[in-house]
Amino acid sequence: MQFENTLNFAKQMDRKDPLKKFRGRFIIPKHKGKNVIYFTGNSLGLQPKTAAKYIQQELTDWAKFGVEGHFKAKNLWYSYHELVAGPLAELSGAKKEEVVAMNQLTSNLHFLFVSFYRPEGKRIKILCEAHAFPSDQYLLESQLKFHGFDPAEALIEVSPRRGEYTIRTEDILSAIEKHKEELALVFIGGVNYYSGQVMDMKTITEAGHQAGALVGFDLAHAIGNICLDLHNWNVDFAAWCSYKYLNSGPGSVGGAFIHTKHHRSELQRFAGWWGHDKNSRFKMEKGFSPIPTAEGWQLSNAPVFSMAIHKAALAVFEEAGISRIIEKSNKLTGYLRFIIDGINNKSNVLEILTPETAGSQLSISVHRQGKEVFRKLISKGIMADWREPNVIRVAPVPLYNSFEDVFRFGEVLLKSFT
Ligand SMILES: *Cc1c(COP(=O)(O)O)cnc(C)c1O
């Protein structure tokens, strides 16, 4: 695609954008009375305008029905989570019975580890990426200790090579091969939160299985952002949060994927009544009998208010279609890359760490006065994200960002060096 660094070109791209109407579906924060340029949808997606209406529906039904809302509300609370399974399956490349919205991300991972991290004999190790998101690091460290292992020995972290920013797939594969006798689990972030690197989940899953390990992914930065095909990739399990690209509100309900092949297995799990067979749930009898789908991993009844926003947000994805969203994302982030490369030809202080991949986010290393540059961006109404020591992460989100946003960001960025 031939890009141009002009306002005219950006506006022309916006006019031709088949998803342009979706920007109007979100509430964009203001800076000095004008819309900000919001490039932090990878941290917290913007509020869909329908969110308030969806919550109001549940407040109204609560007022009207009290406890009977479970079976009388317009959207039955009893089965509320079922309403979002379809769109989640679409976004994750799963069968509907393989996904469930529940709990939150880190808690889901701990619960999934009960089933999928089953160290036995020599096979106790977990392989992950170096510098995983801190919550994932704590997850792994505490899980290993819980089972009585020393993380220094039982955790294998694969790093980028010296002087590189991203992890080579071949290095992950050779680490799997090297530890294949001792590997219980491969657990990796599908898109690295720091570099934006998209992992080759299909290849990693195959290699993990060949080594006799199970394979899971943290999809916090992947779902709603890149194309996922979890079922066909044969991934064992995955989990995500809904407040980043899924625009479902701060701390909103998380989600999990469990491959069908495990639904009727004898895997251990921590149980709760919402995972119990629906027909006998209210008999309140002894003896846990799990629903033979991902729902069987649920513990508690659905947090309806956060689910309501989730439902509102997923409806936007359904309408826009994930393939069209990704198509626009490639162009939008491609344009951002083009603009930054152009600035760099003049200033030579920027370096894009993110490899040429399909995700929205670019992580830009600023080799001089990074913090000052970042402050200038903020003062001009650009919301980006700062990561020590010198990285600015920017994520133009196809549902609500425009090519004009990217152009204007470039203008401000160039000026912030001079
Ligand atoms: C955002 C993020 C989290 C956050 O976890 P919560 O349990 O939702 O607070 C965890 N892991 C990764 C990789 C993330 O990007």
The ligand as a MOL file (V3000), in Angstrom:
LIG
                    3D

  0  0  0     0  0            999 V3000
M  V30 BEGIN CTAB
M  V30 COUNTS 15 15 0 0 0
M  V30 BEGIN ATOM
M  V30 1 C -3.3310 -6.7430 31.1390 0
M  V30 2 C -2.6690 -8.0320 31.4160 0
M  V30 3 C -2.9200 -8.7400 32.6020 0
M  V30 4 C -3.8150 -8.1670 33.6640 0
M  V30 5 O -4.3390 -9.1510 34.5060 0
M  V30 6 P -5.6940 -8.9110 35.3280 0
M  V30 7 O -5.8360 -10.1700 36.0750 0
M  V30 8 O -6.7750 -8.6290 34.3380 0
M  V30 9 O -5.4850 -7.7240 36.2110 0
M  V30 10 C -2.2970 -9.9760 32.7750 0
M  V30 11 N -1.4720 -10.4800 31.8200 0
M  V30 12 C -1.2090 -9.8100 30.6730 0
M  V30 13 C -0.3080 -10.4110 29.6340 0
M  V30 14 C -1.7860 -8.5730 30.4380 0
M  V30 15 O -1.4980 -7.8950 29.3240 0
M  V30 END ATOM
M  V30 BEGIN BOND
M  V30 1 1 1 2
M  V30 2 1 2 3
M  V30 3 2 2 14
M  V30 4 1 3 4
M  V30 5 2 3 10
M  V30 6 1 4 5
M  V30 7 1 5 6
M  V30 8 2 6 7
M  V30 9 1 6 8
M  V30 10 1 6 9
M  V30 11 1 10 11
M  V30 12 2 11 12
M  V30 13 1 12 13
M  V30 14 1 12 14
M  V30 15 1 14 15
M  V30 END BOND
M  V30 END CTAB
M  END
